[in-house]
Amino acid sequence: MTPAPPLMRLTWTDPGTGANGYLVVHSLVSGVATGGTRMRAGCTMTEVEDLARGMADKTATFNLPVGGAKGGIDFDPKDPRAFDVLKRFCAFLRPWLDAHWVTAEDLGVPQHLIDSVFAEIGLEQSYHAAIRRSADPARTLRRVQAGLNAPVPGGLLLGDVVGGYGVAQACLGVAAAWDWDVRETTVAIQGIGTMGGGAAWYLHEAGVKVVAVADAAGTLYDPTGLDVPALLDLRDRFGEVDRSRLPAGVRSLPRETVVGVDADIFVPAAISYALRPDNESVVKAKVVVEAANAATTPEAEAALSARGVAVVPDFVANAGAAAWAWWLLLGEVGADPADSFLRLRTEMRAKIALLLAEWNLDRLPLRRTGLRLAEANRARRAEAALAPEGEPGLLIP
């Protein structure tokens, strides 16, 4: 099936640095699209378009009343000018951010940073385009802020870990579907930032052996299982671990080593296109769970599936943060993390069970099953909109 083209592609050039930024709106539902804003050197329009399409599939798979979009800036987030570049990007796109595009954190742009930018340009919070549509915007903003800032075990905030929690539940859903003993299940994770670090934390809490994690400086490996909380405490603000204080028994290996670690599950949670035709053959895992957006190229995914490695697609595996944000906006969850975790755990495990049932039956790639689910949800929403009473617009309490 040929992917539908996006509704809009926009390229912006920063007057201060010459950096290019991109906005792709793949689809609008009730006049709104959602998708994060990333910043990395080398970001391209093609990449952002792929990510926007993935967001549209994500919102449809989880039956959210919103379309898909994505923003991206070709700039190094470690550059001291990065904040100002992001601010100018958002100021230029203010008409979209004010009325149609709900954005959030992504690679290179943590949530607190994008919220700081929104505050400076007078939009207060990155969910602004949805909040302004609510019956009581001030009350909705309070609910969103309470949810994002709800404390969870480990000294972190719910908004920072919920995406990683969803990835962990995808991995645990695989273990449950295949009757694996959680305590004997091993996982390797590429990336230890917001998504990868959160996934590592909750997998470790569940008793899974996280045997390898990788950051920009390399792979950290212990076949008996890493002390994940200790490693997370050693991270800097860019998600890199201080090698001078590693726990005993942890081996430092080259960065790409993580792809071929002997583990049951491999979680690419860092960059897009991490698995490609030139490296997919070294994957030893039985399943790949895509925590990063567009983590596997189509050619690599086809090769993995052909040799019996299931690939849980990004628009399912890493949808937790987006789904939770909209449940929070819609008032379906509140500031109690237990309610949010229960909702996400239930929905994620149900979808993983559905995808793996089709895989177990006839090796139908998980992406294909997920896309069928997304299309079915889109068709039901379109049918409801054509009914005499029509589908209600975006209703936020």
N, C-alpha and C positions, 0 to 999 in steps of 0.2 A: 504494500500500500504506500503510495507516494504521499509524504507529509504535506499538509495544507500550508500554503505560504502565509507568512505573518501579515497582520493588518498594516503594520507600519515599521519601517526601519529609519532610525535617525542617527546621524553622525554629528558630533560636536567637537570643535577644536578649542582647546584652552588658550585664551589670549596670553596667559602668563608664561606657560611652559611649552606650548605647541603640542601637548599631549592630546590624543584623541579619546573621546568618550562615546559610548553607544547606548541607545535605548531601542529595544525591540519589543513591540506590543504584539503578541501572537494572537490574542483573542480578548474580547471584552464580554463580560456577563453583567447585566444590569449597569453597564457603563463603567465597570471597574475591572482592573487587572492587578494581579499581585506577583511579586518576584523581587528578590534581593538585588543589591548593588555590589558588584565586586570591583577590586582594584588589584591589578598585577601587571608587571611589565610583560608586554607581548600579547595582551588581551586583544582579540579581534572581533570584528562584526560577525563572522561565521560562528565563533564560539558563543557570543551573546545570543545569536539567533537559535542555536541548538538549545541553549539553556532556557530561553523563553518558551520554546516548544515543549521542553521538559516540564516547565511550570504549568503549562496548560494541561498536560497529561496528569500532572500531580493533583491539580485542583479537581479535575474531572474524576480521577480514580477515587478520591476521598469525598466526592460529591459536594464540593464546596461551591457556594453561589458566586463565583468570581472567575475571571479569565486569567491568562498567564502572560507575564512580561518579564523582562530582565534588563538590568543596567550593567554596564561594564566600562572601566577606564583603563587605558593602556598606560600605567604609571606604577612605579615602585612604591608600595605602601610604607616602606621604611624611609623614604626620602622625607626630609623635614618639611618639604613643601606640600606633602600629600593632603593634609587637612584642608589647605586653601584650594587645592585642585578640586577636591570633593565638594567643597562649599560652592565653588563657581559652577560646577556641573549641576548641582541641585538647584542653584539659583536660576540657571538657564532653563531648567526643566520644571520650574515652579508651576506653570499652568497644568502640567500633567500630574505633578505631585499633589497639587491642591485639590484636584477634582477626580482623577481617574486612576493613578498609579499608586498602589500601596507597596512600599518597599521596606526592606529590612537588611540585616547583616548578611554578608557573604564573604567569600575569600578576600582577605586583606582589609575588610571593613567590619569591625566589631559593632554590635548594636549600640553601645554607648557612644561610639564615634558618630554614627549616622544620626543618632538622636541629638547630639550636640550641634551638628550641622543644621538640623531642622529647627532647633531652638534659635539659632543665630539668624536664620532667614524668616523667622516668624511663624513657623508651622508647628512648633512645639514637639511633635513626636512623629516617627516615620510612618505610623499607621494613619496619618492625618486624613487622607482621602476617604477612608472608611468612617473614621470617627465623626467627621463633619456631617455625614449622612444620617447619623443616629438621632433618635428622638430627643435624647438628652446628651449632647456631646461632652459636657463637663463630667457627667456621671460615667460615661463610657471611658473617657480618658482615665479617670480614677481607677476603674476596674482593670484596664490594660496595664497601667503602671503598677498596681498592686500585684497582678499576676506575674509580670516580668520580674519584679523585685522580691517575690516570695522566696524566703530562704529555704534551702534544702540541705540534707546531710552532706558534709564535706566542706561546708563554709562557702558554698556557691549559691547562685540565684537560679530560680526556675527557668527564666528566659534564656539563661546561658547554657543550660544542660538538656532542655527538653528535646532538642533535635538529636543529640547523642543518645538519649534514652530511647528514642524511637528506633535508632539504628541497632542498639543493643537488643531491643525486643524483636527486631527482624531476625537477628542472629539466633536468639533463643527460640523464636518460632521455627526456624530451620531445625534446630536440635530436637524440638518437640515433635515436629512432623516426621522426622527420621528416627525417633526413639533413641537419640544419643544420650548418654549419661552426661549431664552438664559438667560435672566435676572432672570428666575426662576429655571434654571438648576443648580444642585448642584454637586460638585466634591470633592472626597477625594483622596489625593495623598500620596503614600508611597514612601518617598525619596524626598529630597529637594536639591540635588546636581545639577550637570550640566543639566541632563535630566528633573528631577522632578521640579527643580527650574525654568527652562525655560518654561516648560509647565504651571506651576502655574502662572508665570508672564503674559503669553499671554492669558490664560483663564481669569485672572482677568481683563486684558485690554479689553477683549471682553465683559465684563459684567457678566460673569459666577460667581456664588458664590462658591469659594473654601472654604469649611467648615472645612476641616481637612488636615493637612500635618504631616508627621512623619519623624523623623530623627533617628539616633542611640540612642538618649537619650529618645525618647518617642513620643507621638502623641500630637499635638497642635490643639485644637478644638474650634470653635465658630460657632454655628448654623446659625448666621446671616451673616456669611462670614468673612474670615480673611483679615486683611490688608497685602496682600501678599508682596508689595514692602517693607514695614516696616520689615517684618520677614526676607526677603532676605538680607536686610542690616545688620541683626544681625548674619549672618552665619560666621563661621570661615572657614579656608581653607579646612577643611574636610567636609564641608556642614552641620555642626551642629549649631543649633541656641542657642544663649546666653539666658538662661532662666532667668537671673537676670534682663533683660530689656524688658520683654514681654509687648506688648500693653495691655491696659485694656480690660477685657472681654475674654481673651484667657485662656482656661483651659488646664492644663497639664495632660495627661492621659497616661496609659501604652502604650508601643510601638505597641503591637499587636492590640490594640483597633482600629486602623485605618482600619483594614480589614473589621470590622463589622459596620462601621459608616453608618448611614442612609443617603445615597446620591444617586443621579441618576447614577453617573459614578464613578467607582473605578479605579484608575490608579496606578498599582504597578510599581514604577520607581526606585527601589533600587536593590534588590538581585534577583538572579535566584531562581526558585522554591518557590516563596513567597506564592503562593496558592497551597495547597496540600490537599489530602483527609482528613487530620485531622482538617483543618480550613475552607475549602470552604463553609461549611454549614452556616457559620456566615455572609457571604457576603450578604448584603441587596441591593446592586446596581442592576440596570437593565442591565448594560453592564460593562464589564471589558475591559479596553484599555491597552494593555501590552506595557508599556514604557521601562521596563527592558527586557533584553533578557531572553528567557525561563522562564518567570515569573510564568507560570502556568504548573503544571505537567499534562501529558495527562489524568490521572485518574480524577484530579480535574476539568479539562476543560470539560471532558465528563459529569461529575456530574452537573456542572454549566449549560451546554447546555440543559441537560435533564430537569432541572427545569426552563428553559426559560431565563437564563442569557446569553446574547450574549458575546462572547469573541473575541475582535479584536486582531489577532495574532501579535506577536512582529515583524515579518518580513514585516508587513505592517505598523503598528502603529509607530514604532520607526525607520523606514527606512530613515527618513528625512535627518539625518546627512550624511549617506553613499551616498544617491542619490545626495544630493547637492554637496558633495565633488567631485563626478565624473562629474557632470555638470560643476563644476568649472574647473576641470582638462581638460575637453574636450572643454572648451571655450564657453559653452552654456549659462552660466551666468557669470557675472563679479563681480566687487567690489560694485555695487549698491545694497544694501539690498532689495530695493523695487522689483527689478527684481527677486531676489532669492525667496523672500516671495511669489510673485505671482506664480512663477513656482511650488513651493512646495505646496502652498494652492490648486492650480488647480488640480495637480496630486493626492494629498492625498484625497481630497474630492471626486474625481471621483472614486477612488478605494473603499472608504468607502461606497459610494452609491451603487456600484456594489455588494459588499459583503452583505450589509443589504437588498438589493432587494431579493437575494436568501434566506436569513434568513426569511424575511417577508413572502415569498411565501410558503416555506415548512420546515422552521426551519433547513435548511441546515447549519451545523456549518461553521462559517466564515473562519476558517482555511482551510477547505476542498475547499471552493471556491477560496481562495487565492492560494492554491497549484495548483489548476487546471489552474489558470492564469499563474503561474510561469512555469508550464510544457508546456503550449501553447507557451509562449515566447521562452523557450528553444528549442522547436521543430522548430519554425520558424527560429531561429538563426542557428540551425544545418542544416536545409534545404537550407538556403542561402549559408552556407559554402560549400555545395555539388553542388551548381549550377555551370555551366561552368565558369562564371566569378569569382565565389567564393565570400565569404564575406570578405571585407577588414579586415586586422588586426587592432590592437588598434591604432587609428589615433588621436594623440593629437597635436593640433596646437602649 
